[in-house]
Amino acid sequence: MTFYQNPKSIKAFDAKFEAQKIAFAPVAFQVARCLLKFNILAYIDKAKGENCSRSDIASQCNISEYAAGVLLDMGLSMGLLWLKDEQYQLDKIGDFMLNDEMAKINLNFIHDVCYQGLYDLDASLLEGKAKGLKVFGDWETIYPTLSELPLEAKKSWFEFDHFYSDFAFEALLPLIFQHQPKTIVDIGGNTGKWALACTGFDNKVKVTIMDLPGQLRVALANAKTQGVADRVSGFECNLLDENTPFYSGGDLYWMSQFLDCFSEQEILTILKNTAANMRPDSELCILETYWDRQPFEAGAYCVNATSLYFTAMANGNSRMYHSKDMLKLISKAGLFVDQDIDNIGLGHTLLRCKLKP
Ligand SMILES: C[S@@+](CC[C@H](N)C(=O)[O-])C[C@H]1O[C@@H](n2cnc3c(N)ncnc32)[C@H](O)[C@@H]1O
C-alpha cells in the first residue's frame, strides 16, 4: 500500500474547499442522481454542445427551467459540466458519472439501500446495531430478509454484490480448478452465481451451497433454469449459530465476499467450524476485498466506504477488513495460508488455506 502513509500534500486553501465538499456531499450526491435520472447528462452528451442552453435542456428533459437551473449550476460546481457560450458541455467527471458502470452501480446501491439509513450511522456505531435497517423493517440484520427488500433496494443490492464478484469469478475459475475438486462447498453462495460458473467450467463438479433459506430458494431455482439442478444442491444453515449443521468432507470450501458480513468473533467461530468439517486435504478459498490490498487509492476509498453499509444497514458489527486482521483469524482457527494472490478482478484477494498439520 503506497497511500495513506503520509499527510496529504495539499494547500490550506484547497483543503478548506475539500472540507466544504464533504459538508455538502449529500447535496452533490443527490444532484448527480437527478442529473442522471432526468437524462440531463445523457442529453448533454448526445447534443455535443448544440441546443444545450438551460431552456433547451429544461424542455428536452421535461423539467422546469428552475429545476434545470439549480441542477446545472451545481453540476458546474461539481465538475460534471462546463459552459461554453451559454451551452452546457459534459466534462470528464460527468462522462464517468454517465458512462462508468461501477459509478452507476455504486450510486444506485447508496441511494436505494443506504442513503436513508445512513442518517442513523451515529446510533449504529454507538449501539453496534444496524439502526438504519429500520427504514426497511424491524430486522436485526439484512441477510435473512434480503429477498423481502423493496424492489429497487433489492435490485441495487444484488447488482452491487454481483458486479464485484462477477469480475473476480471469471479470472478465478482456472485457479480454483487447479487441483480438480469434485465437490465444492460454496458458503454464503447467495443466488448461485459461483455455483453456476463452476458447473459451467467443469462438467463433473458438484456444488453444495450453504446459505440461509431465502437465498437457497433463489439459488436452486436458478440452477434448475440452467439445467444443472442435479449438480447444485442447497444446505440450509445459519452460521451465526455455533451449532448450525455444516457440510462435512468437501474437497474445496469457498467463501466469496462472505466473511465481511461478520464480526471478528463471528468470523473466528465460522472458520473454526469450517476447519472442523474439512478433511486433512480439503482447501478453503477465501475471496475478499481488503482496503490495504487495493492497487489504487480509488479502490481503498470504495472499500472503506462500503464498511459503513455494514455498520448502518447490514448488521452493525462487520466491515471490509484489513488483510492482517483476517490473516490473524485464519491462523487462530487452525488454518494456514498456502497461496495469497492480490489484484484479482476489481481489487480482490484470494487466500488459499489448508489445515495446519
Ligand atoms: C455478500 S453475500 C455474498 C454472495 C456471494 N458469495 C458473492 O460472492 O457474490 C453474503 C451471503 O452470505 C449469506 N449469509 C449472511 N449471513 C449468513 C448466516 N448467518 N448464515 C448463512 N449464510 C449467511 C447471505 O445470505 C448472502 O448470500
The ligand as an ORCA input file, in Angstrom:
! r2SCAN-3c Opt
* xyz 0 1
  C     -22.454    -10.521      0.409
  S     -23.263    -12.008      0.051
  C     -22.012    -12.880     -0.857
  C     -22.554    -13.517     -2.072
  C     -21.634    -14.330     -2.963
  N     -20.830    -15.290     -2.240
  C     -20.783    -13.431     -3.837
  O     -19.559    -13.538     -3.797
  O     -21.343    -12.612     -4.570
  C     -23.245    -12.830      1.606
  C     -24.014    -14.131      1.634
  O     -23.864    -14.666      2.954
  C     -25.113    -15.160      3.396
  N     -25.214    -15.104      4.852
  C     -25.240    -13.993      5.621
  N     -25.406    -14.324      6.914
  C     -25.487    -15.678      6.956
  C     -25.659    -16.618      8.003
  N     -25.802    -16.208      9.263
  N     -25.669    -17.926      7.701
  C     -25.533    -18.348      6.413
  N     -25.363    -17.507      5.374
  C     -25.356    -16.184      5.636
  C     -26.116    -14.203      2.754
  O     -27.396    -14.778      2.712
  C     -25.505    -13.964      1.383
  O     -25.960    -14.884      0.455
*
